[in-house]
Amino acid sequence: DPPDARMTRHSAKREFYLEGKARKVQPADFAKFDLILAMDRNNFRDLTALTANPEEQAKIKLMCDYCQTRQETEVPDPYYGGGEGFELVLDILEDACSGLLNQFKLS
């Protein structure tokens, strides 16, 4: 599926332009990727169920683990709320992506 139109509008205000399509994570992805990010604990649990071994499980992290200033532990689903929910998600993701980038710079 393409990105949600509301998220596309809100992210464009911050000069983030969303493209592409979503797809389900496949078991083969754990061999293909070094890091797989879950937005919440339910996603984390579902992803863990797809893994074949502890090495694959270690590749799964919560996005909010990378937050530097925000206190959220999960990225909320803004789908059923108003615009403020999409703005909150973008605030969280900006902070978490900055923290993730900083971690890679330090590696």
Secondary structure by P-SEA (a helix, b strand, c coil): ccccaaaaaaaaaaccccbbbbbcccccccccccbbbbccaaaaaaaaaacccaaaaaacccccccccccccccccccccccaaaaaaaaaaaaaaaaaaaaaaaac
